[in-house]
Structures are given as C-alpha cells and as structure tokens.
C-alpha cells in the first residue's frame, strides 16, 4: 500500500491541515476539586470580616483588683486583674466542637492570629500578629515588655502535638500577657492557654485583649486531567471556547479566563508530576488566591490552587433538618459485617475515644472517628446523635446512628435508605441520607459553621477590603514594606455567589470538571500522613472516566477507484486501487487520533498518533493499495478474487465507528467489490465524469467563504467538459450567483469560467473553487442556483441519421443531427440575512 496522506499532521498531496486541533495546553494540568470554604466561617462574636474567626470566650480572672476598668462586655474575650500567673490548669481552655468555631483549624489554614486591642489599665498597646514566619523572633510591645514567638513539638514530636506560644521574656516589671495554642497535628486546634498579670506599680490593674483568627483558603482535593506526557481527554470545543454553551444546570458559570486559563486551572510547583512533594515545598497545600502581580511575578504569576469547583464539607444550614448525605460502607473497606452501613463522606473529620463517649450530632463514621467538627448540641441529659461503639468483638469503633430518640442499636444498624438490600461490593455507589432528629439550632452550645465561598478578601493590610487584583489591592501591612494577604478568588461568570455556593454544596468538584475533561489521571486529597507525621497530598484514586457516554465517530462515505464510485472496481491481473473515505468527529471529541484500513486481503494500514479534524468530500483521506490475484482467494476457480475493504476511525475519547473499537461492527465496509483477475483482461471504460459534492451551502453571515467541487475522470480515456449553464432553481427568485459574478459587482469568483472547455486526463481530477466574497446588494432571501457541468466526450445522437451513436458534437450525427451531452449538477444555496 501507499498512503497518499503525509502522516505528519495527516496532510495529503491535495491539502494541508493548518494546525493540530487536539489539546495543546499545559502539561500536566490540575484543578482544585474542593476547597475548605472558609469565607464565612465565624464564631459567636458577630463580625462582617471574612476569613475571620472570633469567639466570645468571656474569660475573667480578678484578684484584689484596684481598677476594674470599664464594664466587661463583648469588647474583650479575655480580662485579667491580678499580680501573679495562674496555674496551667486555670489557664487552659479546652476547645469543643459546636462551642468554639476555631476548634479543629489546622496550622496550614491560619494566615495569622491577632491579639487585638490589648490594653493595660486603659492604656492601648500595639496589636500582636502571630504567624509561622515569626517563630524564633522577639517583639517589644509599646509598654516596654519583650515577648518571644515560639513553636514547639510536645514530647519532641512523639505526641503529635504542637504549640504556638507568645510569652514574655526577661525580668522587666511591666504588665504581661501569655497566650499558647495547642494543635493536634492531624485534628487541629484543641486547647488554648491564656493569662495576664500586672507587674507594674503598687495597684492591681487590668489587662485585656481579644483573639482573632484569620484564615486562608486551602485546596483540599486536586485532580490531574492532563498527564505529564500530555495525554488528555477534553471536551475540546469547550476547552477552546470562551464560555460553555448549553452547560448543565450544575455548572458554576466559570469562563475560560477564570483565574488562569483554561477555566481556573491550578498553577503548581515543581516537580509538577508529583503532588505528594508539594506540601514540603510550599509548607502547606495549594492556596486559593487571585493572581499576585505585586511581587515581581510575571504571568501566570504565583503558585496557587486556581478556582475551586467544590466545597470540602457541608455543615448544617441552621434549620436543624438539612444535613449532609453519607455513603454506604463497602465490604472491601470495613469487612462483610459492616457492609451496607451508613457513614459520612469525610470520616477524617470525626473522632472518638471509646464506646462510652457520646460525641457528635448525626454523623456516622469508622476507624475511631466520631466527633463532628461543626456542630454539637446538648439538652442537659447528654449529647444526641451518634454513639461510638464496636460492631464486632475486638474490632474497630464506629459511630452508630440513633434508631430512635436516645436509642442505639446493639449492632451497626443497616442504612434503610439505600434501596433494596444492603450496599456492598456489588453496589458500591449506594448513597444514603443521614437522619436528622429535629435538633433545635437555637439550643445551647450550638454553632453553625458555614462552608462557602465569596469574593477575594484582604486578611491583612486593608483587612476586609475586596482584592480582585490580588495583594496590591490590600495595600502595605502597617509598619512593613509587604503587601497584605489576599484570600479567595474572582467570579468571572454570570452566576451569583449564592448560586455558586448552592451548586458546590450539592455537587462535588468531580462532577463539575467532567464537563471540561472526561477522564482524569489521578485524584489527591490533602491528608495527614501518619507515617511521616506531616500533611501532604495523598493519591486516593485514579479518578473518573466518562468516555463511554460520548457520540460515536462516523465514516460518512467510502469510494474506491474514483471519487463517487461505490460500484465494482476491475483490475487486470494485479494493480493499485485508490481508496477514498471521509471521517466525522463530534466537536467535543476531536481530534481524530487514528484510522485503520483493512484491505480484506490479510493486510491492514493503521495511522495513529494523529491530531486532525474529520474529512469531507472536498478533502478525503486517500490511500493506495496494491492488489494481486492469489489462488487462495479464488477457491472455486472463478478466475478472479473479490475484496471488500473496511475502515475504522477513532476519536480522542477512544470511541470508534460503533463505539467499542473491539466490536466487529465498528467498521465501515466498501459498498462495492474490487475484482482482481488471474489473467490479463482488456477492460476499456472510456472517459467517465464524476462530480462531487452535489451541494454547496453559503451563509451571508460567514462571508467571504470559498468552497470546492471536484470534476473527476475515473475512466481510461481523456475527458472534455465545461460549465454549460448557471440557472436559478426557482424562476421567480433572481440568479444570485450570476449577479454576484458580474463585472459590475465582482462579489464572487469561480476558478473555471462558464463555457471554458477543460480536458482532464484519465484518472485525474480538477478542483473548481467557488468563492463568494460578499452579498453585495442582494436583499434578504434564500437563494438557490444550479451549476450544470457538461460531459463533452460521451454524448449520444438523439436525432439525425446516426441516432444512438456516441458523439461529441451534432455534426457527427448526420443531417439535422442532434448530439445530446450528459450533464451533472451542483446545487448552490445561499442564505442572505
């Protein structure tokens, strides 16, 4: 065989593809599937600032106070009027879920902790900002006291506990405060130690301050949709469009220019192929923040998560009845006895110590996790919701839901909402709804934790100001030459923040990203690695593959010997046969990546690694194959062999003519037959004129436009032909083409002029280009004309002495003879708007 196509770019001798059409963007490419949703996470002290937690502790210690100061209220969470330090037991505040909004926040989530409005005997002292960059340094406060910032691992790292401390150093006699935060590395902030004393003068006067936590927006789940080698399965039309048309209702409305193209993708550090290393390199997870053009970066600016497509976990809406859904446990994960039981989607958020501890709300989980992060309610008799218990002797503890108010099952209760029977390995995708007991959100010790997103906000510098342009909008941090920190992302679409949050609560990021890329190459969760004692991105799955829902490609036509020929092809003894075929690929599933021709003689031709559009009759795929006679293909001794070649095409989603490329039906077979004779045969066909396509369509909105039809001589003699006529299909509608081609308008051109005689050698073809430049003054209408192509070689005498004879002109037919020439027609349509 000989492929006429030049396979690099899949061009052929008649046509050259201008560019590859497949995915040509960054590799690898990642998206943030889920972020924490820290925008409105707040506490019992109401605040309009975003990414800020403030809780009214109302901790007051007073001993022989000489100046009690102003009345104690919401202004200060901590108030001390005494001359000695308290014991650690008195300093300690055990933070609890549902009571303290900062309970469980991780070190990596904290931009900084602010000790706000510090005052000694009504004398203001400068605010203190605690962040990880300050550990190991000291600070002199306005009142002359010196403090140190310190981070320590309790027990030398053996306990999994870490402290952040701001404490006085030296022996000076000034008013002092003490603050220590205790983090569990995995579970986050658990305890707070606070104290204060008056070391100045004889009178005992007060010290007071407040604590604010300013948060970042960490990306908790990422997906790789283009691998390191550039393999990708995008919806290519969407990826190359500025907006998604006909988007599903759950699409958040992002545009291609959202943060960094396409559609808010992540900017990741090196090694880009290994997300597990990023935590150590960055000192934490990827952060959701706008591009930072303020610090000497150039586009695409700093490493960042890009735009999130989901919220990590949904908490109570505040109604007491709207709770998250769970998943039925799989036998492969928890054993046969526990299969089908209802558990939450995020068990890492829950913890329990033993089977007597009542913690949580309505969640169930496994592997010693039971305490909810966002809500707990007590009616004075005990906590409601779930009991931590073993489901088998000596087994792990599980959180078990109430069967009824205050009643728990002896064994793990099957989830009754998963349909017929239990979910197990046979039904691993079963989703159940965790039951609500009508808990009153106005009851004591209940805090609503809102996980949502909003406009990018400054958490330092101009705190609370929107920062769509990144840190430069935040101004300089007071007393420094550093811009403030900007957290969050910009919304470039038309949907409101309320709509976006609603969609992301109901639909996780994987569902959203599938609208851009139908296959992923890995999903990583930001998780605590117990082996290394560090947080890192850990690969949890290879992700999704939705290529099975695509539209099958097609081979719309297939000709042999000549364009337009679907009949028998004869070859004497042995010879070459030219095969022409087309290909059609859905716009979102482009490019065409492979085609295979089975020649039906034991040989196949495969061209793979392509990245091209489909082909129509004006630019078909063209291959030439050499056939020969072989007695094995003629067992009955007919004297010839018959062949019916087949073609298969494959798109970028891995789909073929009939979907499954391995299916016997995933091939297009030639309608005719190729015959190869054993002995030399004399077969003369004369000149044979073929014209294709038979219709050209134009639209005034898309001008100028050039289209082409082909006049092919598929015979073995020279062919003479001409364009004999151009006429309107409907006599009452003007012949628009003749008008546009007139010398007064010059609005259309045709490469073969009307009446021009063209000679085409045997086996050759002539391309006729018809270019319409503009509509000139044609009024709106639907116009149609016929271009008549006349075969001047194979006429027939229809009058005169030689009726029935082959002729090329009437004089060959005798006196009063008429030579009627064969014609082919090309219809040209144009819509003028």
Helices and strands as residue ranges (DSSP letters): E 2-3, E 29-35, E 52-54, E 59-62, E 78-81, H 88-91, E 92-94, G 107-109, E 110-120, E 123-124, E 128-130, G 132-134, E 138-140, E 146-153, G 154-157, E 161-168, E 176-184, E 188-197, E 207-215, E 219-226, H 236-239, G 275-277, H 278-282, E 325-328, H 331-334, G 336-338, E 342-344, G 347-349, E 386-390, E 397-404, E 407-408, G 425-427, E 431-433, E 457-458, G 470-474, E 486-487, H 497-506, H 509-513, E 523-529, E 534-541, G 547-549, E 558-560, E 569-571, E 574-581, G 587-589, E 592-598, E 604-612, G 617-619, E 621-628, G 631-633, E 640-643, E 646-651, E 668-669, E 674-677, E 689-692, E 695-699, G 700-702, E 705-713, E 719-728, H 736-740, E 748-750, E 757-760, E 765-772, E 781-799, E 806-807, G 810-813, E 818-832
